[in-house]
Amino acid sequence: MFDWTFDEETNGLMLTEGRALIRNSEVMPVYATELRLFGLHEKIGIPEETGTPIAWYKRGAYYYEGRKFARRRDAEIELLQAPTPQGVPMRAVDLDGMRRKNAALLFQLEDTSAQALRAEMDKHGIAAFNAAYSGGKDSEALLLFALRQFPEAIQRAVFADTTMEFKETLAHVEATRQALSSYGIELKTVRPYIDGLTGWRLFGVPSRNCRWCCQTCKSGALAKLADGGSAYVMGARASESKYRASYGIDAGSRSLTAAPTFRPIFDWASAEIWIYLLANGAKINPVYRYGHHRACCLVCPFSSPFEVEITKRMASEQIEPYRQEYLRQFPGHEAHFDRRYKGDDGTWSRVNSQVLRGDFPILDRLEDNIYKYILPENTSINIHWLELARRKYEFKLYNQRQNEYIIAFYTLKHTNDNKLFKNILNRAFYCVSCGYCINYCTKGAIKILNITGGKIHISQDKCDNCLECVKSECIRAKALRGFRGNDP
């Protein structure tokens, strides 16, 4: 919403009137922990960690009092010049001074977003909401914004624990839980039906073009709270990615849960986020002190080489089970585990699953209207998805051999019908009850019940065959597209 500049006087940032912030001006604070982690304390004066930033990072370079002094080169930090005279330690950002200089524009920023959210809530007839909380900077700003502007509207905060969180993130969430309790607000933790490491074994290693983990481990966890009624606010921002730039403040009802979802800080950029948090004394997740630009999962396919190196240095024991699973699925690719941006041999950016090794379903299209599914041993069809398909479409199912099925169906009149039918079929043969589809059902017809062995259960009494739940492709079928077995 505003432009910004480095402020030499406070060693901070200062918002200015002007054009809206653009993506390539994203900025983040730098803490002593990061510079010490990469050995710069042996060359320049870096103080002990105090929890207050001492510099800033923007587009590959580090700035102190507005002057560039270092840059990232692959997985290291290269010193360009000493930021202070020899023997003089770098000073922390003057938070009080930065607060005073930004007070007027911060008020305008917050007030504009509050008015926009009130207008959307009035339009939808919503008086209260849940606040989605991840422990990252954006959800931290969202929660602070909600507490300052809508304290009576917060029903609760919700943390979707992906089960792949840094221990620092979990500790930070727990501290936030204690702080919110003083306001009488619950911070509820929900976990996915399928934990992260099990997901790796069922879906294959997540890749940059099929990041199933967010859908199953975050949205799948929130499915446990899906009731079709409670609204959500979340901290997604346009400047984070081109995909998120297509969003708006009103996310409709197919984003986070079946309930209406709003993004009140959608137009904020990172400079505004950080100034807002630091100027208001918010506690910051410790992962940012190490140099992470987001509070991501332990092993993310979108991590840069620098972030991969940070994670190795700060959480080597936590990531080891994932490294072992990676090697099981991609034998002989040990060096590639740390090279996610290179996408060597199709591993971290695989277009399909032809290089995977594991026990996964196999889909083979024999003809345009004849499919063959081969299921791994000790797995079976999810009968509830198959029953849904039978209520809507005509097809023949043949069981030729154990766990080998042939589906023959008539050519459907509309292309969209073909797509929906195939989406249902894929769910019948690939479903592992991750819970993601529950978020799309506004009737509460889809449940995961222990009495059915953890399988998806679709209530015929509640289901009206609207097919909202299958308008998106089955996550697992998409992740395993192209898998042809374990033969080299």
N, C-alpha and C positions, 0 to 999 in steps of 0.2 A: 504493500500500500504506500510505503514511503521509500525514499532513497536513503543511503547512509554513507558515512565516511569514518575513517579511523580518527580518533581524537587523541592527539599527542599529550595533552594536559592530563587526562585521566587514564591514559593507556587503555581506553575502552573504545566503544562504538558510539556514534551519535547519529540519530535519525535526522533527516532533513526533508523539507518539502521538495517534491519533485516527482519524477516518473516512478512508476511502480517498479519494485525490485524484479530483476530478471533472474533466470535460473543460474547463470554462470557467476552471479555475485553471491552465491551461498557462502556463508562464513560460519566459523565455529570457534569457541574458546580453546585455548591451549593451557594445559596445567603442567606443573612441575613434574608430575609423575611420568608423563609421556616423554619429556625431554631427558629425564633421568633414565628411563627404560632403554633409550637408544644411545646412552653414553655421552650426551652433551655436557653433563655436569663435570666431566673431566677436562673440558675445553673452555667453558665459559661459566660465569657466576649464576648458578641456578639455586634458588632457595629450597628449603624443605617444603613438602606439600602442606598447604594450609586449607585447601578446599576452595580457594579463590584463584581464578585464572591469572596467568602472568603474560600471555601473548595471545595472538589470534592466527587462525589458519584460513587461507582463501586460495582456491585454485592452485594447489600444489606448493604454496609458499607460506612461510611463517613471518609474522609481522610483530614488531615490538615498538610501541609508541609511534605506530604508523609506518615504520621503516622495515623493509624486508631484510631478514638476517639468515634465513635457512630455507631449504626446500626439500621436498620428498623426492627421492630417487629410488624407484622400485620399492624395496622393503627397508630402506634406510633413510636417515635424515642427514643431509649434507649441509654443513655449516658454511655460509657464504661470507659472513663477517661477524665480529663480536658485537652483540647488541648493546653492551655496556663497557666502560673502561675496565681494564684488568683489575680484578679484585673486588669489583662492585657487583653485587648480585642484582638480578632483574627484579623490578618491583611489581607487586601485584596490581591488578586493575583497581582503581579507586571507585568502588561501587557506589558510595554516597555521591561522589561527584557525577558519575554517569547517570545516577537516578535523577539528580537535579536538572541536568542538561536535557534529559529526554522526557521530563514529566509531562509537558504540555502535549506532545505528540503521542505519548503512550496513552494518555487519557482519551485522545481522539480515536486512537486505534481501538481501544477497548470499547468505547461507547458506540462506535460505528458497528462493530461486530455484535454487540448486545442488542442494538436496535434491529439488526437483520434477523437474529435468532428469535427475538420476540415476535416479529412479524410472521415468521414461518410457524411458530408454535400457535399463534392466534389463528392462522389460516387453517391449520390442521386440527384445531380444537384441543391442543395438548397443554396440560398444565404442569406436568412433571416428566422427568426423564432419568435414565441411567447414564452414567458417564463411563465410557470405555477407557480403561487405563492400562497401559503397557509398561509403564516405568520409564519410557523414553521421553525425550525433551518435548515432543509435540503433545503427547497426552498429559505431560506435567503442566504445560501451559494451558491446555484445555481445562484441566481440573482446577487450576488456580483461577482461571477466568470464570468458571462456573461458581466457585465459592465466593468470588467477589461480586458477581452480577446476579446470580440465580441461586442463592443459598437455600431458599425454601423449595426450589423445584427439584433438587437432587434427591432421587429416591435411594440411590446407592451408587457406588463406583464398582466396576466389574473388571477384574484382572483375569485374562485368559492365559493361563500358564501353559505354554507350549510343551513343557517338560524338557525343553532344550535351552533353558535360560542360563545365563551366567549366574554364578552364586552371588555376585555383586548386585545383580538386578533383583534377585529374590530377597536379599537383605534390604534393599532400598524399598521394595514393595511393602515389606513388613513394617518398616519405619513409617511409611505413608499410612498404612493401616492404623497404626497407633495414633498418628496425628489426626486422622479423620474421626477416630472414635471420640475425640474431645469435642467435635462438632455434632456428635450424635449420628454420624453417617457411617454406614457399613461399607467396607471394602470386601467384596465377595470374590473369592478365587474359584474359578472353574477350570477343570482340566479336560482334555479331549477324551473321546471314547478310545482312541488309539494313541498311545504315547509316541513321541518322536522317533525313537530308535526302532520300535516295532513298525512304524510307518515306513522307515527306510527299507525294512525287510519285505513289506507288503507292496509298496509302490515303486521300489527302486530308489536309488540315490536321487534327491531333488536336483533339478538342473535349472539353468537360467531361462530356458524356454518352456519349462514345466515345473513351476514352483508350487507343487501340490501342498507343501507343508503349511503355508498360510491358511489355505482353505480348510484343511483337516484339523490342524492343531490350534488354530485361532477360531475360525468360524464354526468348526466342528465342536469346539469346547462351548462356545456361546449357544449352540443348539440346545444344550441342557437347560437354558433359561428361556428358550423361545416359547412365548405364549400368545404371540400375535397382537399384543396390546401395548406393552411398555415401550416407549420411545427411547432412542439412544442418541447421545451426542458423541462424536469422535473427533480426533485431532488430525485427520488427513489434510494435507496441504497441496495446493496446485504446483508449487515449485519443486516438489520432491521428484516428480517424474512426468513424462509426457502422458502416461496413462492416467495419473491422478489429476492432471491438468484438465482432463475432460469431465471431471466431476463438477459439482456445484455445492452450494450450502445445503440444498435439499437433495438428499441421496435417494429419496423414494423409499420403497419397502423391500428391495431385493439386494441390499448391500451387506448389512451386518447380521440382521435377523429378519424375521417376517414383519417386524414392527418398523414404523417410520424412523429414519436415521438422518441426523443433521450434522453438518460440519461448520461450526461457527467461525473457526480460524482458518478457513479454506484459503483466504487471500493473503495470509501472513507469510512472510519469507523468514529464513533462518535468523537474519539479523534482528528482526522484530521479536522472534521467539526468545532468543538469548537475552536481549536487553530486557524484555518483559520479565523473564524468570529471575535474572540476576538483580535487577532493580527492585524487585519485590521480595528478595531474600529467600527464594524457593530453594529447597534442597535438590541437588542434582545427582542423578544416578552416577555412581563412581566409574562406570565403564567409559564415560566420556573423558575422565582424567587420563586414561591410557591412550586416547587418540581415536577411539571409535567415533564415527560421525552419526551413528544411530545405535540404539539399544537392541541390536539384532539377536538372533539365535546364535548358539555356539558355533555351528558350522553352516554358514549361509552361502549358497551358490553365487550370490551377488557381492560377496566380500572382495575388496580390492586386494592386491598383493600385500599392501601395507597392513591392512586389517587382518589378513591371514597371519602375518608375522606377529602382530600384537597379540592375537589370540593364542598363538603357540607359546609366547613368553609369559602370558598371564594365566592360561587355563589349559596347560598341556595335558593334565590328568583327565580333565573333563571331556576333552575331545577324543581321547584315545579309543573309546568304544565305537565312535563313528568312523574313525580311520580304519579300524579293523573290519567294519561292515563294508566300507568302500572297497577295500582290497578283496573281500570275498566276492563282491559283485563285479569288480574290474581287476581280476588277477593280472599281475605284471605291470600295473600302472601306479606303483607306489609313489613315484615322483610327482604324479599328476594331482595328488590330493591337495597339494599346496599351490596348484597352478590353475585356479578356477577361471581366470579371465582368458586363458589361452585356449581352453576347450580342446585339449589334445585328444585325438582319437575319439572325439564325440562323447567324452565323459561328462564334463560339467556343462556342456552346451549341446547335448545330444539332440538331434532332430528326431530320432526314433530310438528304439531300445535294442537294436541289433547287437550291440556289444555287451549287453547285460548278461550276467550269469545268475541264475536263481530259479526258484520254483514259482513261476508265474503262469497265469492263464495265457493261452495262445489263441489268437483270432486269425482265421484264414478265410478270405472271401473267395468262394469257389466260383460263383457267378454273381451277377448284379443283385439277384434276389435269393441267393443261397449262401449262408454263412456256416462255417464250422468252428466250434469252440472246443478246445481241449483244456480241461481243468487239471490242476495238480492233484496228486493223491490226497485223500482225506479232506477234500473240499467238495462242496455241492452247490447246486443252483439255489439262489434265493427265491423261494417260491412266491413270495409276496409281490416282487417285481414282475414275475412271470404272469401272475394272476391279473395284475394291472394291465399288462400287454394284451391278455386275452379279452379283457372287457372292452378294449378299444379297437383291436385289429385282428385280422384272420391270418393264421400261419400254422405250419405243421412243424412239430418237434420230433426228431428221431434220435434215439439213443443207440448208436451203432456199437460202441464198445464202452467199457467202463470209463466214465468221465469224458467221453467224446460225444459231442452232440452236433446234429445237423439241424439248422433252422431254414425252412423254405417259406417264403411269404409272397403274397401277391403284390404286383406293382401298385403302389398307392397313387391316388389321384393327384395329390399335392406334394411338392417337394418337401414342404415343412412337415407333413405327416410322415414321410420317409425318415426325416431327421429325428423326429420325436420317437418313432417306433424303434429306431436303432439305438437311441439313447436309453430306452427302457430295456432293450435286450442286453446291452452292455452292463447295465446295472444288475440284471439277473445273474450274469456270469462272473462279473468282477467285484460285486459288492462285498465289502468287508465291514460294513456298518460304521463308517467314519463319522456319520451324523451330519454331514454337510447339507444333505438334501432337506433335512428338517427345517433349516432356515428358510426354505422356499415355500413351505406349506403353511398357509394362513388358516387352515381348518384344524390344525392339531391332529391330523390323521396319521402322521408318521411318528413312530416311537421305536426306541431300542430297548427291548425287554429281556431281562435275564432268563425268564421262563422259556424264551425261544432260542436259548443258547447264544445270546448276544446279537442275534440277527435283526435286521430291520423288520418291523412289523407295520403293516398298513391296515388301518381299520376301515373296513368296507362301509361301516355305518357313518363314518365321518367323511370319507373320501368322496368327492363329487366328480372325479375324473377330469379335473381342470388341467392336469399335466404341468402345472407350474413347476413341480419338483423335478421334471426331466427336460426343461427347456435348455438347461446347461448340460454339457457333455459330462459323462461319468468321469470323475477326477482320476480314478485308478486306470480306467481304460485309456484315457488320454496319456497318462504317464507311461504306460506300457505299450503304446502303439508301436508296432513294428517288431515286437519280441517274437522270435521264431524258435525258441528253445536254447539249449546249452551246447549244441554242437558248434565247434569252432568254424 
